[in-house]
């Protein structure tokens, strides 16, 4: 789809996953890479500013905070890697092998990025789209490559398909990501068990929801803090679409 570009073009260092998601999101009439109040915005749709952030949400915190403070409606699009295929190529780009990675992300994993903008999450003009994607991750072996990957360096990530979109349109929607069968009061360890995630993810989720007022500490059980939902935050339902 052809989309109009603004006076500033910010695509010279754009990564393939970011560019593909921008094309997927674009609707007729959207303005891409358009300048608004001194910032280049990925997509401008009427009064809605759409920012696609494939990594390091912390790097856009000031930008989002400023735009919200100036009265703009901002939607942050955060991809979640629901399925990753690792594609190994040689120096000439010839395929050497392909395998499915066991790792995958779920909505609760978004809190690892959202902690950096936790104090903005309950802003009435901030929206979130958690986009589950299937990607190919291209890797090439290099002499000084990372030891964790045994010398295989990630070249780029390419979008294969968008699997689902979870639209968060209120802080209550975000709070609705707490497991429905989570007994109260609960600790972060108990939340991690119900989520089937790491303790760190549960801590990040708890921090965001506590800062936004969706949950509150009640006291301690031995050395662990106990939390409970705040009644006014119970009505939210995360929506898809």
C-alpha positions in Angstrom: 0.0 0.0 0.0 1.3 3.4 -0.9 1.2 5.9 2.0 1.9 9.6 2.0 5.1 10.7 3.7 5.6 13.8 5.7 8.2 16.5 5.4 10.8 14.4 7.3 11.8 11.0 6.1 13.1 8.8 8.9 13.4 5.5 7.1 17.2 5.3 6.3 17.9 3.1 9.4 14.5 1.5 9.5 14.6 -2.2 10.3 12.7 -4.7 8.2 10.3 -5.7 11.0 9.4 -2.1 11.8 8.9 -1.3 8.1 6.7 -4.3 7.5 4.5 -3.6 10.6 4.1 0.0 9.4 2.9 -1.2 6.0 0.6 -3.7 7.7 -0.9 -1.0 9.9 -1.3 1.7 7.2 -4.7 2.7 6.0 -5.5 4.9 3.0 -5.0 8.5 3.9 -2.4 7.8 6.7 0.7 10.0 6.6 3.9 8.1 7.3 7.0 9.6 8.9 5.2 12.8 9.5 6.4 15.7 11.7 4.2 16.6 14.7 5.4 19.0 17.3 9.0 18.4 16.5 8.8 14.6 16.4 8.7 12.2 13.5 5.6 10.0 13.8 5.4 6.5 12.2 1.8 7.0 11.1 -0.6 9.9 11.5 -4.3 9.0 11.2 -6.4 12.0 11.7 -5.9 13.0 15.4 -4.2 9.6 16.2 -0.5 9.3 16.3 0.7 5.7 15.9 4.2 4.7 17.0 5.6 1.2 16.2 8.2 0.2 18.7 9.9 -3.1 18.0 12.4 -2.7 20.8 13.4 -0.5 23.7 10.2 1.3 24.7 12.3 3.3 27.2 13.9 5.1 24.2 10.5 6.6 23.3 9.3 7.5 26.8 10.1 11.3 26.6 8.5 11.4 23.1 5.3 9.8 24.2 5.1 11.8 27.4 5.6 15.1 25.5 3.0 14.2 22.9 0.4 13.2 25.5 1.2 16.4 27.4 0.4 18.5 24.3 -3.0 16.9 24.0 -2.3 14.3 21.3 -3.8 10.8 21.2 -1.0 8.3 21.0 -1.1 4.6 20.2 2.0 2.5 20.9 2.3 -0.7 18.8 4.4 -3.3 20.5 5.1 -6.6 18.7 5.2 -9.9 20.6 7.1 -12.7 19.0 4.5 -15.5 19.1 6.6 -17.7 16.7 10.2 -17.4 15.7 11.9 -19.3 12.9 15.7 -19.1 13.1 17.1 -19.0 9.5 20.9 -19.4 9.1 22.6 -18.1 6.0 26.2 -17.9 4.8 28.1 -14.8 3.7 26.3 -14.8 0.4 22.9 -15.2 1.9 22.5 -18.9 0.9 20.3 -20.8 3.2 22.1 -23.2 5.5 19.3 -24.3 7.8 16.0 -23.4 9.4 14.5 -24.4 12.7 11.6 -23.3 15.0 12.7 -21.5 18.1 11.2 -22.8 21.4 10.8 -19.3 22.7 7.7 -17.3 22.2 6.0 -14.3 23.9 2.6 -13.8 25.3 0.8 -10.6 26.4 2.2 -10.7 29.9 5.7 -10.5 28.4 4.9 -7.0 27.2 5.4 -5.7 30.7 9.1 -6.2 30.4 9.0 -3.2 28.0 6.0 -1.4 29.6 7.8 -0.9 32.9 9.8 2.0 31.4 6.5 3.9 30.7 4.6 2.6 33.7 3.6 6.0 34.9 2.0 6.8 31.6 0.0 3.7 31.2 -3.2 5.1 32.9 -3.1 8.2 30.7 -6.6 8.6 29.1 -5.0 9.4 25.6 -2.6 6.5 25.6 -3.5 3.4 23.7 -1.6 0.1 23.2 -1.7 -2.6 20.6 0.0 -5.8 21.6 0.6 -7.5 18.2 1.4 -11.2 18.1 3.6 -11.8 15.1 5.4 -14.7 13.4 8.9 -13.8 12.2 12.0 -15.1 10.5 15.2 -14.3 12.3 18.1 -14.3 9.9 21.5 -15.2 11.4 25.0 -15.4 10.0 28.2 -16.8 11.6 30.9 -14.3 12.2 34.3 -14.7 13.9 33.5 -12.1 16.6 29.9 -13.2 17.0 28.2 -13.5 20.4 29.3 -16.4 22.5 25.7 -17.1 23.6 24.8 -17.9 20.1 28.1 -19.6 19.4 29.1 -16.9 16.9 25.8 -16.6 15.1 24.8 -12.9 14.8 21.3 -11.7 14.2 21.2 -9.9 10.8 17.5 -8.9 10.8 14.0 -9.9 11.7 11.4 -10.3 8.9 7.7 -10.3 9.4 6.0 -13.5 8.2 2.4 -12.8 9.4 0.5 -11.0 12.1 -1.2 -13.6 14.2 -3.4 -11.4 16.5 -3.8 -7.9 17.8 -4.8 -7.3 21.4 -6.1 -3.7 21.7 -5.7 -2.0 25.0 -7.9 1.1 25.1 -7.9 1.8 28.9 -5.8 0.9 31.9 -8.6 -1.4 33.0 -8.0 -3.4 29.8 -4.4 -3.8 30.8 -5.4 -4.8 34.3 -7.6 -7.5 32.8 -4.5 -9.4 31.7 -4.3 -10.6 35.3 -5.4 -14.3 35.3 -9.1 -14.5 36.1 -8.6 -17.4 38.5 -5.9 -15.6 40.5 -6.8 -15.9 44.1 -6.5 -12.8 46.4 -4.5 -11.7 48.1 -1.6 -12.9 45.9 2.2 -12.6 45.8 4.4 -12.2 42.7 5.4 -15.8 43.1 1.8 -16.9 42.9 1.1 -14.6 40.0 4.1 -16.1 38.2 2.7 -19.6 38.7 -0.8 -18.6 37.4 0.8 -16.9 34.4 3.2 -19.8 33.7 6.0 -17.2 33.5 9.1 -16.2 35.3 9.1 -14.4 38.6 10.7 -11.4 36.9 7.7 -11.1 34.5 5.3 -11.2 37.4 7.3 -8.5 39.2 7.2 -6.3 36.1 3.5 -6.8 35.7 2.9 -6.1 39.4 4.9 -2.9 39.3 3.0 -1.5 36.3 -0.4 -2.4 37.7 0.5 -1.0 41.1 1.7 2.3 39.7 -1.5 2.6 37.7 -3.6 1.9 40.7 -5.1 -1.4 39.5 -3.7 -3.4 42.4 -2.6 -2.4 45.9 -0.3 -3.9 48.5 -2.1 -5.3 51.6 0.8 -6.3 53.8 3.3 -9.1 53.9 3.2 -12.9 54.1 6.6 -13.8 55.6 8.9 -11.8 53.3 6.5 -11.5 50.3 4.3 -8.6 49.7 0.6 -9.5 49.2 -1.5 -7.6 46.6 -5.2 -7.4 45.8 -7.2 -5.9 42.9 -8.6 -2.4 43.4 -12.4 -2.7 42.8 -12.6 0.2 40.3 -10.1 -1.7 38.0 -12.1 -4.9 37.8 -14.3 -4.0 34.9 -11.7 -3.8 32.2 -11.6 -6.3 29.4 -8.8 -6.4 27.0 -10.2 -6.3 23.4 -9.0 -7.8 20.2 -9.0 -5.9 17.0 
